[in-house]
């Protein structure tokens, strides 16, 4: 096995924090049913972070789940289905100490008979559905493109395509109809019409592509600052966004402005994405936001200020910068955590405040660090990257 990241030391709380933690623990503990707690053996660095923090704060943890609880929960988590009765009985009777790990491997890999007798893998069905929701493949105007997009996602999971490669393919796809090229549908579903439904508003569409990709892949909501600067508006909502400007969104959207989404096929639900865009036009009419003001626009990655390399395609540059940034990995693992645990380490998962992530650089009062376990989130992200 590859080495796991080591958990960092958990800093001791202050006397005031300790008193508050003890009072909270006593209050909740008094309402819990009495009985012995089965000790939990730590299996990995996630246990070290979670249980280590609980030990530090003197928070009693629940006992290990029973076999019947485990088989039900893990089957629902990984396949979206309840376990069959015989599968439960077989698992409970099994005396192999590694049976839980073996069950997980089996659920991920085992095909079953589906409709009309064809084989299907419940794990792939469940997570194709999940990614389909994440990428909004059911937008009605995609028509046949919805099926093409779903098949693309299912095949990517079936082939175990690295997630950063999947995202790069969706951000850079083009030159073919969205009915023939699955990844094109990721961008096609976010088009913005002119007042004439047959014509697409390029600048508003570029803005929407930037907003959507930042939300899903970086956990950041640019919607507010796509209409106005953050200063004077967002100080009580998101410290990092309060320091961002509308022009920065335009500079980010400019990575898409060398491309053009249009309808050359005579069918409004069929799109082509071609590389003959005319650049980001500040004078272009907006149908979704207030008009743009004069500014100097240059494709610039908002998180780092990076610009495309010499001779590099604009969308290729953006995809490289986005997937190479640690925030991309943090957002992704936080999404999985939220799906499996019911709440994210940062929650809501699409509302990261980048000014409140590092315990070594605390935000001004009354703000607090946003992640419940910032060191764990970083360790998960780096492990996911590796």
Order of alpha helices (4+ residues) and beta strands (2+ residues): alpha-alpha-alpha-alpha-alpha-beta-beta-alpha-alpha-alpha-alpha-alpha-alpha-beta-beta-alpha-alpha-alpha
